[in-house]
């Protein structure tokens, strides 16, 4: 099958297996160039391992630390007539690269919110891995089924208190437009916390600890984005922000529960990047395009793999980790520097449909968006036949 990108709204509905392999290899090459992470983990569980920051976390653990990794995800396998998801092809490429270097890796495909998948993961850990010294929690899902009640909760991308109006870039219509979002009600806020907050992260660690599969001095980290004034109305001070605040609560609770193994739970605040999740958030495509422009001009731009390798090297396994007063690990300092934010704020009202490619790096944003799905690599022949029914080795 010849595979070309099919974009609908803010998502790409297909993926290219060869391009996804290039995307994964690019990140592996970066980690190898940086060298090993000193005193890194040996047995790593990555919950949400197939794309974005979760994938970068797994690559860094395997190729920067030589760690065994168990990756969990919810992805769709391709068929002869239809492509699979990018995360499926990313995992296939990751597994092939790990096998080539003799690095142990296995995967589970299913609902990470379910107790069933938790139990399956514990079974693999007990039989094949040894005790876990790092748990990465990197789920990005719009809904969650409570495993105890069976109730389904849906998250909402809305401001809190007041409606929010801003100019932004419509990635579908390719025009600047004004968007208004009504504030969330109490139920929508609570449901978003239920999906994107720390409850399931805490539940995972309770389950792992109860099974006795956590190592002494183990660590666990969950990812967040804090941002500043420009994005607070729709992110930091909005429904997502409330959910992310709950991660701080969960981190404290988990750390307290892990005292018997001297374990620590951290929330890590990372830079805003093009991801399948961020592209769905109003104003973020324009904000990220402006931020990329400013940071690339000053040479401080980093992608997923640079952020995560830095997180391992400068925070999780550093003698003096970069940390804020709330105890969060921080890799977003360059983005949130006052001069960077001021420049973005200055440019924002100047952007029009006609000058967006001059004032912002929307071209870079769009290129990075396509690469998430395996498109846009110069060395990949997109006119050649590709096998969409690519399987994944190492499924547990």
C-alpha positions in Angstrom: 0.0 0.0 0.0 1.2 3.5 -0.8 0.4 5.6 2.3 -0.1 9.3 2.3 -1.2 11.4 5.3 -5.0 11.8 5.9 -5.5 14.8 8.1 -8.9 15.5 9.7 -9.2 18.5 12.0 -6.3 18.3 14.5 -5.5 14.6 14.0 -4.0 12.5 11.3 -6.1 9.4 10.8 -3.3 7.1 9.4 0.4 6.5 9.9 3.4 5.3 7.9 5.3 2.3 9.3 8.6 3.2 7.7 8.3 6.9 8.7 7.5 5.9 12.3 10.6 3.7 12.3 12.6 6.8 11.2 11.0 8.8 14.0 12.0 6.3 16.6 15.5 5.8 15.2 16.1 9.6 15.2 15.5 9.6 19.0 17.6 6.5 19.6 20.5 8.1 17.7 20.2 11.2 19.9 20.3 9.2 23.1 23.3 7.2 22.0 25.2 10.4 21.0 24.7 11.8 24.5 26.1 8.8 26.2 24.8 6.7 29.1 22.9 8.2 32.0 25.0 7.7 35.1 23.3 5.5 37.8 20.2 5.1 35.6 17.4 2.6 36.2 17.6 -1.1 35.3 13.9 -2.2 35.3 11.4 0.3 34.0 7.6 0.3 33.6 6.3 2.9 31.2 2.6 3.4 31.3 1.7 5.2 28.1 4.9 4.2 26.1 4.1 4.4 22.4 4.1 8.1 21.6 5.4 11.5 22.7 7.0 11.9 26.1 6.2 8.3 27.1 8.0 6.9 24.0 11.0 9.2 24.7 11.1 7.9 28.3 11.2 4.3 27.1 13.9 5.1 24.5 16.0 6.9 27.1 15.7 4.0 29.6 16.6 1.4 27.1 19.3 3.0 25.0 20.6 5.5 27.6 20.5 3.2 30.6 20.4 -0.3 29.1 17.3 -0.9 31.1 14.7 -3.6 30.7 11.4 -1.9 29.8 7.8 -3.0 29.9 5.7 -0.7 27.8 1.9 -0.3 28.1 -0.3 1.4 25.5 -3.7 1.3 23.8 -3.0 1.1 20.1 -4.5 -0.4 16.9 -2.7 -2.9 14.7 -2.8 -2.4 11.0 -4.4 -4.7 8.4 -3.7 -5.2 4.7 -6.3 -2.6 3.9 -5.9 -0.1 6.7 -2.9 1.4 8.6 -2.4 0.9 12.3 -1.8 3.8 14.7 1.5 5.6 14.9 2.0 4.2 18.4 1.8 0.6 17.1 4.4 1.3 14.4 6.6 3.2 16.9 6.6 0.2 19.2 7.4 -2.2 16.3 10.5 0.0 15.5 11.5 0.3 19.1 11.3 -3.5 19.6 13.4 -4.2 16.5 16.1 -1.8 17.6 16.1 -3.2 21.2 16.4 -6.8 19.9 19.2 -5.8 17.6 21.2 -4.6 20.7 20.1 -7.4 23.0 18.0 -5.2 25.2 15.0 -6.9 26.9 11.7 -5.3 26.1 8.1 -6.4 26.2 4.7 -4.7 25.8 1.0 -4.9 26.8 -1.7 -3.5 24.6 -4.9 -2.6 26.5 -6.7 -0.2 28.9 -4.1 1.0 31.4 -6.9 2.3 33.6 -8.2 -1.3 34.1 -7.1 -3.6 37.0 -6.8 -6.4 34.4 -3.9 -4.7 32.7 -2.3 -3.8 36.0 -2.4 -7.5 37.0 -1.0 -8.6 33.6 1.9 -6.1 34.0 2.7 -7.4 37.5 2.7 -11.0 36.1 5.3 -10.0 33.5 7.4 -8.1 36.0 7.4 -11.0 38.5 8.3 -13.6 35.9 10.7 -11.8 33.6 12.0 -8.5 35.0 12.9 -8.3 38.6 11.9 -5.4 40.8 11.0 -2.1 39.2 13.1 0.9 40.0 11.4 3.5 37.8 7.7 3.8 36.9 6.9 6.5 34.3 3.2 7.5 34.1 2.5 9.2 30.8 -1.1 8.5 29.9 -3.1 11.0 27.7 -6.6 9.8 27.3 -9.9 11.7 26.9 -11.9 9.2 29.0 -11.5 6.7 31.8 -13.6 3.9 33.0 -13.5 3.6 36.8 -12.4 -0.1 37.5 -14.4 -0.2 40.7 -17.7 1.3 39.6 -17.6 0.8 35.8 -18.6 4.5 35.4 -17.1 6.2 32.4 -15.7 9.7 32.9 -14.9 12.2 30.0 -12.4 15.0 30.3 -13.2 18.6 29.1 -10.9 21.3 27.7 -12.6 24.4 29.2 -11.7 27.4 31.3 -12.9 27.8 34.9 -14.9 30.7 36.2 -15.1 32.9 33.1 -15.4 32.2 29.4 -12.2 32.6 27.4 -11.8 34.4 24.1 -8.6 34.5 22.1 -7.3 34.7 18.6 -5.8 31.4 17.4 -4.8 29.5 14.3 -7.3 27.1 12.9 -5.1 24.2 11.6 -7.9 22.8 9.5 -9.0 25.9 7.7 -5.6 27.5 7.8 -6.9 30.9 9.0 -6.6 33.0 12.1 -9.8 33.2 14.0 -11.3 34.2 17.3 -12.4 31.3 19.5 -14.6 31.5 22.6 -14.9 28.7 25.1 -17.5 28.7 27.8 -16.5 27.9 31.4 -16.8 24.4 32.8 -19.3 23.4 35.3 -18.5 21.6 38.6 -19.3 18.2 37.1 -17.0 18.8 34.1 -14.2 19.9 36.4 -14.6 16.8 38.6 -14.8 14.5 35.6 -11.6 15.9 34.1 -9.8 15.4 37.4 -11.1 11.8 37.4 -9.6 11.2 34.0 -6.4 13.2 34.0 -5.6 13.6 37.7 -3.5 11.4 39.9 -6.0 8.8 41.0 -5.0 6.1 38.5 -1.3 6.9 39.0 -1.8 6.3 42.7 -3.8 3.2 42.0 -0.9 1.8 39.8 1.6 2.3 42.6 -0.7 0.8 45.2 -1.0 -2.3 43.0 2.7 -2.6 42.3 3.6 -2.1 46.0 1.0 -4.6 47.1 2.5 -7.2 44.8 6.0 -6.5 46.1 7.6 -5.7 42.7 9.0 -2.3 43.6 12.8 -2.0 44.3 14.4 -0.2 47.2 14.8 3.5 46.3 12.5 3.3 43.4 11.1 6.4 41.7 8.0 7.2 39.8 7.2 10.3 37.7 4.1 11.7 36.1 4.3 14.4 33.5 2.6 17.8 33.5 2.6 21.1 31.8 2.4 24.3 33.9 2.9 27.1 31.5 2.5 30.8 32.3 0.0 33.6 31.9 -0.4 33.2 28.1 -1.7 29.6 28.4 -3.1 29.7 31.9 -6.7 30.6 30.9 -7.1 27.4 28.8 -4.5 25.2 30.4 -2.9 25.9 33.8 -6.0 27.6 35.4 -8.5 25.6 33.5 -10.0 22.1 33.8 -6.7 20.4 32.7 -4.9 22.5 35.3 -7.2 21.3 38.0 -6.5 17.7 37.0 -2.7 18.4 36.9 -2.9 19.9 40.4 -4.3 16.6 41.6 -1.0 15.1 40.4 0.7 17.0 43.2 -1.6 15.5 45.7 -1.0 12.0 44.3 2.8 12.5 44.3 2.7 13.3 48.1 0.4 10.4 48.8 2.5 7.9 46.8 5.8 9.1 48.4 4.3 8.6 51.8 3.1 5.1 51.0 6.4 4.1 49.5 8.4 5.0 52.6 9.0 1.3 53.4 11.1 1.0 50.2 12.4 4.6 50.4 10.5 5.4 47.2 9.8 8.8 45.7 7.1 10.1 43.5 7.6 13.2 41.4 5.6 15.4 39.1 7.8 16.7 36.2 6.8 19.8 34.3 8.0 19.6 30.7 8.1 22.0 27.8 5.1 22.5 25.5 5.6 20.4 22.3 3.6 19.2 19.3 1.8 16.0 20.5 -1.4 14.3 19.6 -2.8 15.6 22.8 -1.6 19.3 22.6 -2.9 19.7 19.1 -6.4 19.3 20.5 -6.2 22.2 22.9 -7.5 25.6 21.7 -4.7 28.2 21.2 -1.9 25.7 21.7 -1.0 25.3 18.0 -0.4 29.1 17.7 1.3 29.3 21.1 3.7 26.5 20.2 4.4 27.9 16.7 5.3 31.3 18.3 7.3 29.6 21.0 9.2 27.5 18.5 10.1 30.6 16.5 11.4 32.5 19.5 13.4 29.5 21.0 14.8 28.4 17.7 16.1 31.9 17.0 18.0 31.9 20.3 19.1 28.3 20.0 17.2 26.9 23.0 14.6 24.8 21.4 14.3 21.2 22.5 12.1 18.3 21.3 10.7 15.3 23.2 13.8 13.3 23.4 16.0 16.2 24.4 13.6 17.0 27.2 13.4 13.5 28.5 17.1 12.7 28.3 17.6 16.0 30.2 15.0 14.9 32.8 16.9 11.6 33.4 20.3 13.3 33.5 19.5 16.5 35.3 16.6 15.5 37.5 15.8 11.9 38.2 19.4 10.7 38.4 21.2 13.9 39.3 22.7 14.7 42.7 21.1 18.2 42.6 17.9 17.9 40.6 16.3 20.9 39.0 13.3 21.4 41.3 10.8 24.1 42.3 9.5 25.0 45.7 6.6 22.5 45.4 9.1 19.7 44.8 8.3 19.3 41.1 11.0 18.5 38.7 11.3 21.3 36.1 12.5 21.0 32.5 10.5 23.9 31.2 12.7 26.8 32.4 13.9 27.9 29.0 10.4 28.1 27.6 9.0 30.0 30.6 11.9 32.5 30.8 10.4 36.0 31.1 12.1 37.2 27.9 10.8 34.3 25.9 7.2 34.7 27.1 7.4 38.5 26.6 8.5 38.0 22.9 5.6 35.5 22.3 3.1 38.0 23.9 4.5 40.8 21.7 4.1 38.7 18.5 0.7 37.1 19.2 -1.5 40.0 18.3 0.5 40.7 15.2 -0.1 37.3 13.6 -2.5 37.2 10.7 -3.5 34.6 8.1 -1.2 36.3 5.7 1.9 36.6 7.8 1.8 33.5 10.1 4.6 31.8 8.2 6.8 34.8 8.7 6.1 35.6 12.4 5.8 32.1 13.7 7.3 28.7 13.1 4.0 27.1 12.0 5.9 25.4 9.2 8.0 23.7 11.9 4.9 22.9 14.0 3.2 21.3 11.0 6.4 19.3 10.1 6.7 18.0 13.6 3.0 17.1 13.6 3.4 15.1 10.5 6.4 13.3 11.9 4.4 12.1 14.8 2.6 9.9 12.3 5.7 9.0 10.3 5.3 11.5 7.5 7.7 14.3 6.3 11.0 12.5 6.4 13.2 13.3 3.4 14.9 9.9 3.4 11.6 7.9 3.4 10.2 7.0 -0.1 6.5 7.8 0.4 5.8 6.6 -3.2 7.0 3.1 -2.4 4.7 0.3 -1.2 4.6 -0.1 2.6 3.2 -3.0 4.7 0.5 -1.6 7.0 0.0 -5.0 8.7 3.3 -4.7 10.4 3.4 -6.8 13.6 4.9 -6.1 16.9 7.3 -8.6 18.5 7.6 -8.8 22.3 3.9 -8.6 23.0 3.3 -10.2 26.5 
